[in-house]
Amino acid sequence: MLFLVLVFTTFFLFEVTARQKIHPFQYLMVGAALCLFYLLLLSISEFIGFSWAYLIAAAASILLITWYCRFFLGGGVRTLMIGAGLTGVYTFLYITLRQQDYALLMGAIALFIVLGIVMYVTRKVDWYARDAS
């Protein structure tokens, strides 16, 4: 769940702050790529260790989503930011998964921080004016 929340929050913040319209179909395609991460992870980890399987599945997902975003975000810095953000999310979540005793605490703190960032970034958004346009 944390994967989906963190990635979709990133796309939502792009849409709100950069005034970049992202179509629901594009959200759906990114969501499908995120779901395939789990299938890749499971199927690859049957043949090799978890760490290598995670690395391969995460790299494949990051590359696929970043490549796709290049077309609707216009390439350049925005696309690099998505790629870097996804790399950060997958790295953080790998570390969280490996810390079995502290995984719940780390996940809760991460969600709290993400909520704080979203609240800070969107504090001056006029939601009614945005809906009218």
C-alpha positions in Angstrom: 0.0 0.0 0.0 2.9 2.3 0.8 4.3 1.9 -2.7 1.0 3.1 -4.3 0.4 5.9 -1.9 3.9 7.4 -2.3 4.0 7.1 -6.0 0.5 8.5 -6.7 1.1 11.3 -4.2 4.1 12.3 -6.3 2.1 12.4 -9.4 -0.7 14.3 -7.7 1.8 16.9 -6.5 3.1 17.3 -10.0 -0.4 17.8 -11.3 -1.2 20.4 -8.7 2.0 22.4 -8.4 3.3 22.3 -12.0 -0.2 22.7 -13.4 0.5 19.6 -15.4 -2.7 17.7 -16.4 -2.4 14.0 -16.0 -5.2 12.0 -17.5 -6.9 9.2 -15.4 -5.8 6.7 -18.0 -2.2 7.7 -17.4 -2.7 7.2 -13.7 -4.1 3.8 -14.5 -1.1 2.8 -16.6 1.3 3.9 -13.9 -0.8 1.9 -11.4 -0.6 -1.2 -13.7 3.2 -0.8 -13.8 3.3 -0.6 -10.0 1.2 -3.7 -9.7 3.4 -5.6 -12.1 6.3 -4.8 -9.8 4.8 -7.3 -7.3 4.3 -9.9 -9.9 7.9 -9.5 -11.2 9.2 -9.6 -7.6 7.4 -12.8 -6.8 8.2 -14.6 -10.0 11.9 -13.6 -10.0 12.4 -14.4 -6.3 11.4 -18.0 -7.0 14.6 -18.4 -8.9 17.1 -16.0 -7.2 17.3 -14.3 -3.8 14.9 -11.6 -2.6 17.5 -8.8 -2.8 18.4 -9.4 -6.4 14.8 -10.0 -7.4 13.8 -6.7 -5.7 16.6 -4.9 -7.5 15.6 -6.3 -10.9 11.9 -5.7 -10.4 12.4 -2.2 -9.0 14.7 -1.2 -11.8 12.4 -2.6 -14.5 9.4 -0.7 -12.9 11.3 2.5 -12.5 12.6 2.5 -16.1 9.1 1.6 -17.5 7.3 4.4 -15.5 10.0 7.0 -16.2 10.0 6.1 -19.9 6.2 6.5 -20.0 6.2 9.7 -18.0 8.7 11.2 -20.5 5.9 11.4 -23.0 3.2 13.1 -21.0 5.4 15.2 -18.7 7.4 16.6 -21.6 10.7 15.0 -20.7 13.5 17.0 -19.1 13.7 17.8 -15.5 10.2 16.6 -14.6 10.9 13.2 -16.0 14.2 13.0 -14.1 12.5 14.1 -10.9 10.0 11.2 -11.4 12.8 8.7 -12.0 14.7 10.0 -9.0 11.6 10.0 -6.8 10.7 6.5 -7.8 14.3 5.4 -7.0 14.0 7.0 -3.6 10.7 5.4 -2.9 11.8 1.9 -3.9 15.1 2.3 -1.9 13.2 3.5 1.2 10.7 0.7 0.9 13.5 -1.9 0.5 15.2 -0.7 3.6 11.8 -0.7 5.4 11.1 -4.2 4.4 14.5 -5.4 5.6 14.0 -3.8 9.0 11.3 -6.3 10.1 11.1 -5.2 13.7 10.7 -1.5 12.8 8.8 -1.8 9.4 5.4 -0.6 10.9 7.0 2.3 12.7 9.1 3.4 9.6 6.0 3.1 7.4 3.9 5.2 9.7 6.5 7.8 10.1 7.0 7.9 6.3 3.2 8.4 5.7 3.1 11.1 8.3 6.0 12.9 6.6 4.4 12.5 3.2 1.1 13.9 4.5 3.0 16.9 6.0 4.7 17.5 2.6 1.4 17.3 0.7 -0.2 19.7 3.2 2.7 22.1 2.9 2.9 22.0 -0.9 -0.8 22.4 -1.4 -1.4 25.0 1.3 -1.9 27.9 -1.2 -3.8 26.0 -3.9 -7.2 27.5 -4.6 -9.2 24.3 -5.1 -12.3 26.1 -6.2 -10.5 28.1 -8.9 -8.7 25.0 -10.0 -12.0 23.1 -10.5 -13.5 26.0 -12.4 -10.8 25.9 -15.1 
